[in-house]
Amino acid sequence: MQITRLATPTHETVLRVHDANIGLTGFIAVHSTKLGPAAGGLRMRPYDSEDAALTDALRLSEGMTYKNAAAGLPLGGGKAVIMGNASQKSSSQLLTFARAINTLEGNYWTAEDMGMSPTDMSLLATETKFVAGLPNGPHASGDPSPITARGIFESIKVTAKHQFGSADLNGRTVAVQGLGHVGTYLCEFLHKAGAKLILADIDQKRVAELATQFDAKTATPDQILTVKADILAPCAIGAILNEDSIAKLNVGAVCGGANNQLATSEDGARLYARGILYAPDFVANAGGIINVATEVLAIKGRATYVDEKLSAVENTLDRIFSRAKTLDCSPADVAVAIVDEMLADQAA
């Protein structure tokens, strides 16, 4: 295994992890430890290039700094990515990557993300103690997806209250992009609340199954960003909201589980200019890391802790929307400013 430390002006530590013998190339990015040890999941995707994988790690780790701070967690921001098809990952790749995590000596804690499972976390835990999202153990938090989806659902209700005058989702149309674990659990919450669903995913079989289960309409991955709906819930990859896609949106609000939904910092203002209320993703989708935090921090009474933190997220989002309206600006800008203030106070 070769571990190379990469220089970057924006992050505290970035490691390239490589082992040609087992087909492993990945990155660990620690953006900030100002509030505590960096925490953020490990994902595996077939990236087009190393540059694409590194860019994803850098963006996601910065997003985790903001997410953890906004959720009131004593954790910093980090993220790890492995290049490759998750269905073909090997135990040797995961174990080697776990040993790379150990070199950071607790400055980075990993957990489940795209392409990973609680079982994979258990395997990592045989080589590193700096892993959460385990299926069993004294503080095991398991799959964070249900809690993530629950937090997004509650955030959608807050968003609906501010944009449409009521948090009641009965009869509201929600377009859900991405039907992985989080997207599927979110559909369950929305369906029970009486929302009408439009579903899209690259897995057409999955779309058909869930459309039947939730009596939903369907769209292709290309269509979902242009369908007419009250709310768009992005729950797939990031950077899907850009100058081109925002111009084509036909919704009143955006609130979903995907990380880094805005392609650039200017895209929040573009949404605001179109009258589309955007729930900052690092606030709305904090449920998963809240769940993981109970394990990292060895919290007793996990359910109560999670409930309190999720309620706090709702209140934070409510304040962000109210302040954005008062200041006549994008909620994304307000959310970033709030966290920047928190980080500056901590540094002082």
FILUMKOL-443412 format. One record per residue (C-alpha): residue number from 1; residue in three letters; z, x, y. Coordinates in steps of 0.5 Angstrom, whole numbers, plus 2048, in hexadecimal, padded with zeros to 3 digits. Each point is the difference from the previous one (the first is absolute). Last residue first. Layout:
N
NUM/ALA/Z/X/Y .
...
REM end
This chain:
348
348/ALA/824/7EA/841 .
347/ALA/7FC/800/7F9 .
346/GLN/803/7F9/7FE .
345/ASP/7FF/7FD/807 .
344/ALA/7F9/803/800 .
343/LEU/7FF/7FC/7F9 .
342/MET/803/7FA/802 .
341/GLU/7FB/800/806 .
340/ASP/7FA/801/7FC .
339/VAL/802/7FB/7FC .
338/ILE/800/7FB/806 .
337/ALA/7FA/802/803 .
336/VAL/7FC/800/7F9 .
335/ALA/802/7F8/7FF .
334/VAL/7FE/7FF/807 .
333/ASP/7F9/803/800 .
332/ALA/7FF/7FC/7F9 .
331/PRO/802/7FA/804 .
330/SER/7FB/800/804 .
329/CYS/801/7FF/808 .
328/ASP/802/7FB/805 .
327/LEU/806/803/801 .
326/THR/804/7FA/7FF .
325/LYS/7FC/7FE/7FA .
324/ALA/801/806/7FD .
323/ARG/807/800/801 .
322/SER/800/7F9/7FC .
321/PHE/7FC/803/7FB .
320/ILE/804/806/7FF .
319/ARG/807/7FC/800 .
318/ASP/7FD/7FB/7FA .
317/LEU/7FE/806/7FC .
316/THR/807/803/801 .
315/ASN/803/7FA/7FE .
314/GLU/7FC/7FF/7FA .
313/VAL/801/807/7FE .
312/ALA/808/7FF/801 .
311/SER/7FF/7FA/7FB .
310/LEU/7FD/805/7FB .
309/LYS/806/805/801 .
308/GLU/805/7FB/7FF .
307/ASP/7FD/7FD/7FA .
306/VAL/7FF/807/7FD .
305/TYR/807/802/801 .
304/THR/802/7FA/7FD .
303/ALA/7FC/801/7FA .
302/ARG/802/807/7FF .
301/GLY/807/7FF/800 .
300/LYS/802/808/7FF .
299/ILE/7FB/804/804 .
298/ALA/7FE/807/7FC .
297/LEU/7FC/802/807 .
296/VAL/7FA/802/7FC .
295/GLU/801/7FA/7FC .
294/THR/801/7FB/805 .
293/ALA/7FB/803/804 .
292/VAL/7FB/7FE/7FB .
291/ASN/801/7F9/801 .
290/ILE/800/801/808 .
289/ILE/7F9/804/7FE .
288/GLY/7FD/7FA/7FD .
287/GLY/802/7FB/805 .
286/ALA/7FD/804/806 .
285/ASN/7FA/7FC/800 .
284/ALA/800/7FD/807 .
283/VAL/803/805/804 .
282/PHE/7FB/806/7FE .
281/ASP/7FB/7FB/800 .
280/PRO/800/7FE/807 .
279/ALA/7FF/7F8/800 .
278/TYR/7FA/7FF/804 .
277/LEU/7FF/7FA/804 .
276/ILE/7F8/7FF/802 .
275/GLY/7FF/7FE/807 .
274/ARG/7F9/804/800 .
273/ALA/803/805/805 .
272/TYR/807/801/7FB .
271/LEU/7FB/802/7FA .
270/ARG/7FD/805/805 .
269/ALA/806/802/802 .
268/GLY/803/801/7F9 .
267/ASP/7F9/804/7FF .
266/GLU/802/805/805 .
265/SER/804/804/7FB .
264/THR/7FB/801/7FB .
263/ALA/7FE/7FD/7F9 .
262/LEU/805/7FB/801 .
261/GLN/803/7FE/7F9 .
260/ASN/804/806/7FF .
259/ASN/803/7FD/7FA .
258/ALA/7FE/7FA/7FC .
257/GLY/805/7FA/800 .
256/GLY/7FE/7FB/804 .
255/CYS/800/7FD/807 .
254/VAL/7FA/7FE/804 .
253/ALA/800/7FA/805 .
252/GLY/7FB/7FB/803 .
251/VAL/7FA/801/7FB .
250/ASN/7F9/801/800 .
249/LEU/7FF/807/801 .
248/LYS/7F9/803/801 .
247/ALA/802/804/806 .
246/ILE/806/803/7FD .
245/SER/7FB/802/7FA .
244/ASP/7FC/805/805 .
243/GLU/805/803/804 .
242/ASN/805/801/7FA .
241/LEU/805/7FC/7FC .
240/ILE/7FF/803/7F9 .
239/ALA/803/806/801 .
238/GLY/805/7FF/7FA .
237/ILE/7FF/7FE/7F8 .
236/ALA/801/7FA/7FD .
235/CYS/805/7FA/803 .
234/PRO/7FD/7FE/806 .
233/ALA/803/7F9/801 .
232/LEU/7FB/7FC/805 .
231/ILE/803/7FA/803 .
230/ASP/7FD/7F9/803 .
229/ALA/7FA/801/7FC .
228/LYS/7F8/800/801 .
227/VAL/7FD/806/7FC .
226/THR/7FE/806/803 .
225/LEU/805/805/7FD .
224/ILE/7FF/7FD/7F9 .
223/GLN/7F9/800/800 .
222/ASP/7FF/808/7FE .
221/PRO/805/7FF/7FA .
220/THR/7FD/7FA/7FE .
219/ALA/803/7F9/801 .
218/THR/804/7FB/7FC .
217/LYS/803/7FA/801 .
216/ALA/807/7FE/7FD .
215/ASP/803/7FB/7FB .
214/PHE/806/805/7FF .
213/GLN/7FF/802/7F9 .
212/THR/7F8/7FE/800 .
211/ALA/7FF/805/806 .
210/LEU/805/805/7FD .
209/GLU/7FB/801/7F9 .
208/ALA/7FA/800/804 .
207/VAL/802/805/805 .
206/ARG/803/804/7FA .
205/LYS/7F9/800/7FD .
204/GLN/7FD/802/806 .
203/ASP/804/806/801 .
202/ILE/7FD/803/806 .
201/ASP/805/7FB/803 .
200/ALA/800/7FA/805 .
199/LEU/804/7F9/800 .
198/ILE/800/7FA/805 .
197/LEU/806/7FC/800 .
196/LYS/803/7FA/802 .
195/ALA/807/800/802 .
194/GLY/805/7FB/7FD .
193/ALA/806/805/800 .
192/LYS/800/800/7F8 .
191/HIS/7F9/803/801 .
190/LEU/802/805/805 .
189/PHE/805/803/7FC .
188/GLU/7FC/800/7FA .
187/CYS/7FA/803/804 .
186/LEU/805/806/803 .
185/TYR/802/802/7F8 .
184/THR/7F9/801/7FF .
183/GLY/7FE/804/806 .
182/VAL/806/804/7FF .
181/HIS/7FE/802/7F9 .
180/GLY/7F9/800/801 .
179/LEU/7FC/7FB/803 .
178/GLY/7FD/803/806 .
177/GLN/7FD/7FC/806 .
176/VAL/804/7F9/801 .
175/ALA/7FD/7FB/805 .
174/VAL/805/7FB/802 .
173/THR/7FF/7F9/801 .
172/ARG/806/7FC/803 .
171/GLY/801/7F9/7FD .
170/ASN/807/801/7FF .
169/LEU/802/807/803 .
168/ASP/806/7FE/805 .
167/ALA/802/805/804 .
166/SER/7FE/7FC/806 .
165/GLY/7FD/801/807 .
164/PHE/7F9/803/7FE .
163/GLN/800/807/802 .
162/HIS/808/801/801 .
161/LYS/802/7FC/7FA .
160/ALA/7FA/802/7FC .
159/THR/802/807/801 .
158/VAL/807/7FF/7FE .
157/LYS/7FE/7FC/7F9 .
156/ILE/7FB/806/7FF .
155/SER/806/805/800 .
154/GLU/804/7FB/7FB .
153/PHE/7FA/801/7FB .
152/ILE/7FF/807/802 .
151/GLY/808/802/7FE .
150/ARG/7FF/7FC/7FA .
149/ALA/7FA/804/7FE .
148/THR/803/806/801 .
147/ILE/806/7FE/7FC .
146/PRO/7FC/7FD/7FA .
145/SER/7FC/807/800 .
144/PRO/806/805/800 .
143/ASP/7FF/801/7F8 .
142/GLY/807/802/7FE .
141/SER/806/801/804 .
140/ALA/804/804/7FC .
139/HIS/807/802/803 .
138/PRO/804/802/7F9 .
137/GLY/7FA/800/7FC .
136/ASN/7FA/7FC/7FE .
135/PRO/7F9/7FF/802 .
134/LEU/800/805/805 .
133/GLY/7FD/7FF/807 .
132/ALA/803/807/803 .
131/VAL/7FE/807/7FF .
130/PHE/804/806/802 .
129/LYS/803/802/7FA .
128/THR/7FA/804/7FD .
127/GLU/7FD/802/7F9 .
126/THR/802/7FA/7FC .
125/ALA/800/7FC/806 .
124/LEU/7F9/800/800 .
123/LEU/7FF/7FD/7FA .
122/SER/805/7FA/802 .
121/MET/7FB/7FF/806 .
120/ASP/7FA/800/7FC .
119/THR/804/7FA/7FC .
118/PRO/801/7FD/807 .
117/SER/7F9/800/801 .
116/MET/7FB/804/804 .
115/GLY/7F9/7FE/802 .
114/MET/802/7FE/807 .
113/ASP/807/802/802 .
112/GLU/806/801/7FC .
111/ALA/805/805/802 .
110/THR/801/807/803 .
109/TRP/806/803/804 .
108/TYR/7FF/806/805 .
107/ASN/804/805/803 .
106/GLY/804/800/7F9 .
105/GLU/7FF/807/7FF .
104/LEU/7F9/800/802 .
103/THR/7FE/805/7FA .
102/ASN/802/7FA/7FB .
101/ILE/7FA/7FC/803 .
100/ALA/7FC/805/7FD .
99/ARG/803/7FF/7F9 .
98/ALA/7FF/7F9/800 .
97/PHE/7F8/802/801 .
96/THR/800/804/7FA .
95/LEU/804/7FA/7FC .
94/LEU/7FB/7FB/803 .
93/GLN/7FA/804/7FE .
92/SER/802/802/7F9 .
91/SER/802/7F8/7FF .
90/SER/7F8/7FF/801 .
89/LYS/7FD/7FB/805 .
88/GLN/7FA/7FD/7FD .
87/SER/801/7F9/803 .
86/ALA/802/803/806 .
85/ASN/7F9/803/801 .
84/GLY/801/806/804 .
83/MET/803/804/806 .
82/ILE/807/800/801 .
81/VAL/804/7FD/806 .
80/ALA/807/801/803 .
79/LYS/803/7FD/806 .
78/GLY/806/802/805 .
77/GLY/804/7FD/805 .
76/GLY/807/800/802 .
75/LEU/806/7FC/7FD .
74/PRO/806/7FD/803 .
73/LEU/7FD/7F9/800 .
72/GLY/800/7FC/806 .
71/ALA/7FA/7FC/7FE .
70/ALA/7FC/803/806 .
69/ALA/802/807/7FE .
68/ASN/7FE/7FF/7F9 .
67/LYS/7F9/7FD/802 .
66/TYR/7FF/805/806 .
65/THR/801/806/7FB .
64/MET/7FC/7FD/7FB .
63/GLY/7FA/7FF/804 .
62/GLU/800/808/801 .
61/SER/800/801/7F9 .
60/LEU/7FB/7FB/7FF .
59/ARG/7FB/803/805 .
58/LEU/801/807/7FE .
57/ALA/800/7FE/7F8 .
56/ASP/7F9/7FD/802 .
55/THR/7FD/805/804 .
54/LEU/802/805/7FA .
53/ALA/7FC/7FC/7FB .
52/ALA/7FA/7FF/804 .
51/ASP/800/807/802 .
50/GLU/801/802/7F8 .
49/SER/7F9/7FB/7FF .
48/ASP/7FE/7FA/7FE .
47/TYR/807/7FD/7FE .
46/PRO/801/7FD/7F9 .
45/ARG/807/7FE/801 .
44/MET/807/801/7FE .
43/ARG/806/7FE/804 .
42/LEU/807/803/801 .
41/GLY/804/7FC/804 .
40/GLY/804/802/807 .
39/ALA/807/803/802 .
38/ALA/802/806/804 .
37/PRO/807/802/800 .
36/GLY/804/7FD/806 .
35/LEU/7FE/7FE/807 .
34/LYS/7FD/806/803 .
33/THR/7FD/802/7F9 .
32/SER/7F9/7FF/803 .
31/HIS/7F8/800/7FE .
30/VAL/801/803/7F9 .
29/ALA/7FA/800/7FC .
28/ILE/7FF/801/7F9 .
27/PHE/7F9/802/7FD .
26/GLY/7FC/7FF/7FA .
25/THR/7FB/804/7FB .
24/LEU/801/7FF/7F9 .
23/GLY/7FB/801/7FB .
22/ILE/804/803/7FA .
21/ASN/7FE/807/800 .
20/ALA/7FE/800/807 .
19/ASP/807/7FF/803 .
18/HIS/801/7FF/807 .
17/VAL/805/7FD/805 .
16/ARG/7FE/801/807 .
15/LEU/807/7FF/804 .
14/VAL/801/7FE/807 .
13/THR/807/801/804 .
12/GLU/802/7FE/807 .
11/HIS/7FA/7FC/802 .
10/THR/7FC/7FF/806 .
9/PRO/7FE/807/802 .
8/THR/7FE/801/7F9 .
7/ALA/800/807/7FC .
6/LEU/7FF/7FF/7F8 .
5/ARG/805/803/7FB .
4/THR/7FC/801/7FA .
3/ILE/803/7FF/7F9 .
2/GLN/7FC/802/7FA .
1/MET/802/7FE/7F9 .
REM end
